[in-house]
Amino acid sequence: YSGIIHKSVAPSLPKLQGTEKQVAWANQIREDALETAGKNIKLNQDRLKQYGPGMKNMYEPRIDAYKQVRQNLYTALTKISNASDIIDKRHIISADMVTKEADRIEEQIRKKKKK
């Protein structure tokens, strides 16, 4: 796993069962999804540092949303040990779905803050 993914958590993901090709593909799917969340957390943290505290309301909900998505992914992925299950679910574990889920969570966070 890349440096974007917390190394303390990545080893806790189960070793996948399946053919060599299935395992390689499923590992790539897991890594891509987690990396998407991690890169977006870092990107938004960097933007917050660059633009300063005045932009806190813009970037913090986004950072929190991606952190929640990443945690949800870890939780779900620790329960899957068959490579074929991850391959079958690749459309809901995709980078695109990570972003859509973060958007949904960010919207919820913003609604709560308005109350």
C-alpha positions in Angstrom: 0.0 0.0 0.0 1.1 3.5 -0.7 2.1 6.1 1.9 -1.3 7.7 1.6 -3.0 4.7 3.3 -2.4 4.3 7.0 0.1 1.5 7.3 -1.1 0.6 10.7 -4.5 -0.3 9.3 -3.6 -1.7 5.9 -2.0 -4.9 7.4 -5.2 -5.6 9.2 -7.0 -6.2 5.9 -7.4 -9.9 5.4 -5.2 -11.8 3.0 -7.5 -12.6 0.1 -8.4 -16.1 -1.1 -8.7 -16.9 -4.8 -6.6 -17.5 -7.9 -3.4 -15.4 -8.3 -5.0 -13.2 -10.8 -8.2 -12.7 -8.7 -6.1 -11.8 -5.7 -4.0 -9.3 -7.6 -7.1 -7.7 -9.2 -9.0 -7.5 -5.9 -5.9 -6.1 -4.0 -5.8 -3.4 -6.7 -9.5 -2.6 -6.3 -9.0 -2.3 -2.5 -5.9 -0.2 -2.9 -7.5 2.2 -5.5 -10.6 2.8 -3.3 -8.6 3.5 -0.1 -6.0 5.6 -2.0 -8.8 7.7 -3.5 -10.0 8.5 0.0 -6.5 9.1 1.3 -5.5 11.4 -1.6 -8.6 13.5 -1.2 -8.0 13.9 2.5 -4.5 15.1 1.8 -5.5 17.3 -1.0 -8.1 19.1 1.1 -5.8 19.3 4.1 -3.2 20.9 1.8 -5.7 23.4 0.4 -6.8 24.3 3.9 -3.2 25.0 4.9 -2.6 26.9 1.6 -5.7 29.1 1.9 -5.8 29.5 5.7 -8.4 29.4 8.5 -10.8 31.5 6.6 -11.5 28.5 4.4 -12.1 26.1 7.3 -15.9 25.9 6.7 -15.2 24.9 3.1 -12.5 22.2 3.6 -13.2 20.7 7.0 -16.5 19.0 6.1 -14.9 17.6 3.0 -11.9 16.2 5.0 -14.3 14.7 7.6 -16.4 13.1 4.8 -13.4 11.4 3.2 -12.2 10.3 6.6 -15.6 8.7 7.2 -15.6 7.0 3.8 -12.1 5.7 4.4 -13.1 4.3 7.8 -16.3 2.8 6.3 -14.2 1.2 3.5 -11.7 -0.3 6.0 -14.6 -1.7 8.1 -16.3 -3.3 5.1 -13.0 -4.6 3.6 -11.9 -6.3 6.8 -15.0 -8.5 6.5 -14.2 -9.7 3.0 -11.6 -12.4 2.5 -12.6 -13.8 -0.9 -11.1 -12.0 -3.9 -14.1 -12.8 -6.0 -16.4 -11.0 -3.6 -14.3 -7.8 -4.0 -14.3 -8.2 -7.8 -18.1 -8.7 -7.8 -18.4 -5.5 -5.7 -15.9 -3.5 -7.7 -18.5 -1.0 -8.9 -19.5 0.0 -5.4 -15.8 0.0 -4.2 -14.7 2.2 -7.2 -13.0 5.5 -6.9 -16.1 7.1 -8.4 -18.3 5.7 -5.7 -15.8 6.8 -3.0 -16.2 10.3 -4.3 -20.0 10.1 -4.5 -20.3 8.7 -1.0 -18.0 11.5 0.3 -20.2 14.1 -1.4 -23.3 12.5 0.2 -21.6 12.5 3.7 -20.3 16.1 3.2 -23.8 17.2 2.5 -25.1 15.6 5.7 -22.3 17.2 7.7 -23.1 20.7 6.3 -26.8 20.2 7.0 -26.0 19.3 10.7 -23.8 22.4 11.1 -26.6 24.7 9.8 -28.9 23.5 12.6 
